[in-house]
Amino acid sequence: MIDKEEYSANFTNERSGRVYFVNQLTGKNDTPYVKITESRKVSDYEYQKNRILLFKEDLFKLSKVLNKCIKKIKENENDSN
């Protein structure tokens, strides 16, 4: 069975040229997961790809940690203004 894509988005970091892809998929036994891929050019004809697969239980944990990091960054920005 091929995993079913439920949602897909991407964005490019203009400064670094890196492209990030985020895909929500459903795998075996209807298990949802998220695949995050970073693609960056390493030569004229070669790209390096790094992937992270996050299943539901890990995704919620990562979300909490990322939200805390984002909150800290915003607080630091407000302190410097």
N, C-alpha and C positions, 0 to 999 in steps of 0.2 A: 504494500500500500504506500502510495506517495503521500507525504504530509500535505494537508490542505492549508493554503494561505488564507487567513481571515482579514488581515490588515497589513498595509505596507506604507512606509514613509521613508524619506531620506532628506539629508541636508548636507551642504558643503561648507567647510571652513575655508573661507576665501584666502586667509593668510597662509595657511599650511597646504591648501589644496587637497586636504583629506576629505573623503566622502564617507558619511555614516549612513548605514541602512538599518532600519528597524522593521522586523517582520514578526507578526503574531501568527503562529501556526498551530494546527491541531495535529497531533501525531497519533501513534497507535493507542488503542483503547480510549480515543477521544481525549487524550491528555493535551491540555493547552501549554504552549511554551512560547518564549520570545527569543528570537535570534538577532543579535546586534553584530553588524559587520563593519569594520573600519577598513577602508581601501585607500592606499597611498601609493603614489608613483615613486618607484625606486630607480628607474632608468627610462629611456625613451620608449621602450617596448615591454616594460615589466612593472607589474603592480604587486604589492604585498597586501595580503588580506589577513586580518585577524578577526576571529569570530568568538562570540560568547553565546552559549545557550543557557537560558534561565527558565527553570520550571517553576510552576506556580508558587510552591513553598519558598523558594529562594527569591523569587521576584518580589514578593511582599517584603522580605527582609531588606533587599537592596533598595526598594522604594523608600523605606524608613531612613536608611543611612543617607541616601541621596538628598532627601528632603532636609535632613539635619545639616548636611554640607551646604546646600543652597541657602538655608536660613543664615548660617554663619557668614557666608560670602556676602549676603545682603546686609547683614549687620555691620560687617567690616567696611562696606562701601558707604553706609550711612555715617559711620564714625569718622571717615576720612573727608566727608563733605562739610 
